[in-house]
Amino acid sequence: MLYAIISQDVENSLPLRVKARPAHLERLNALKQEGRLILAGPHPAIDAENPGDAGFSGSLVVAEFQNQELAEKWANEDPYLAAGVYKSVIVKPFKKVLP
C-alpha cells in the first residue's frame, strides 16, 4: 500500500538540511531503485521554485510499504529527523487516483 510521509521542519532548518541531505537522498534513492518511491520533495518556505536562503518548511514522500508500521519505522529513521530538521512527521495511508 502507498503511504504519505508528511514532515514539518523546525524554524531555520536549511543549515541542518544541507548537512543531512546526502544521507536523506541515499535512503530515497534506495526506495526508488526498489520501485517503491512514487514522489518525494521539499515544500519551499516561500512561493518560489528555488527559495534560496528562505529554505524549506517541510517535505512530502509518497512510497509503497507493506504496512503502516513499516512506513512509520522508515520515516522515524530518516536522517533529517535525526539531524533535527523535522519537528513533526505524520504517516498516513494514501490512495493514488490520478494520474
C-alpha positions in Angstrom: 0.0 0.0 0.0 1.1 3.6 -0.5 1.8 5.9 2.4 2.2 9.7 2.5 5.0 10.8 4.9 4.4 14.5 5.7 7.1 16.3 7.6 7.2 19.7 9.1 10.6 21.5 9.5 11.8 23.4 12.5 12.5 27.1 12.0 15.6 27.9 10.0 16.2 24.3 9.1 18.3 25.0 5.9 21.7 24.5 7.5 20.6 21.3 9.1 19.1 20.1 5.8 22.3 20.8 3.9 24.3 18.7 6.3 22.0 15.7 6.4 20.9 15.8 2.7 23.3 13.2 1.3 22.1 10.5 3.8 18.5 11.6 3.3 18.8 11.2 -0.5 20.6 7.9 -0.2 17.5 6.4 1.5 15.1 7.9 -1.0 17.2 6.5 -3.9 17.1 3.1 -2.3 13.3 3.2 -2.4 13.4 4.4 -6.0 15.7 1.5 -7.0 13.3 -0.9 -5.4 10.4 0.6 -7.4 8.6 1.8 -4.3 9.1 5.6 -4.5 6.2 7.5 -6.1 7.4 11.0 -5.4 9.4 13.0 -2.9 10.4 16.6 -2.4 10.5 19.5 -0.1 8.0 22.3 0.5 9.7 25.7 -0.3 9.2 28.2 2.6 8.2 30.8 0.0 6.4 30.8 -3.3 9.4 30.0 -5.4 10.9 27.1 -7.2 14.3 27.9 -5.6 13.7 29.6 -2.2 17.3 30.3 -1.6 18.1 31.3 2.0 14.3 31.1 2.9 14.8 27.3 2.7 12.0 24.8 3.2 9.1 24.3 5.5 8.8 20.5 5.3 8.8 17.5 3.0 6.4 15.0 1.3 7.3 11.4 0.4 4.8 9.0 -1.1 6.1 5.5 -1.2 5.0 1.8 -1.0 5.3 -0.1 2.2 3.9 -3.5 3.3 2.0 -1.8 6.2 1.8 1.4 8.2 4.1 0.1 10.9 6.9 -0.3 8.4 6.2 3.1 6.8 6.4 4.7 10.2 9.6 2.8 11.0 11.2 4.0 7.8 10.1 7.6 8.4 11.4 7.6 12.0 14.8 6.5 10.7 15.1 9.5 8.4 18.5 11.3 8.7 16.6 14.6 8.6 14.7 13.6 11.8 17.9 12.5 13.5 19.6 15.8 12.5 16.8 17.9 14.0 15.4 19.1 10.6 11.9 17.9 11.3 9.8 18.9 14.3 7.0 16.5 13.3 6.3 13.6 11.0 2.9 12.2 10.0 2.5 8.9 8.2 -0.9 8.3 6.5 -2.2 5.7 4.1 -2.5 7.1 0.6 -4.7 6.0 -2.3 -3.4 7.2 -5.7 -6.3 8.0 -8.0 -4.7 10.2 -10.7 -2.8 10.1 -13.0 
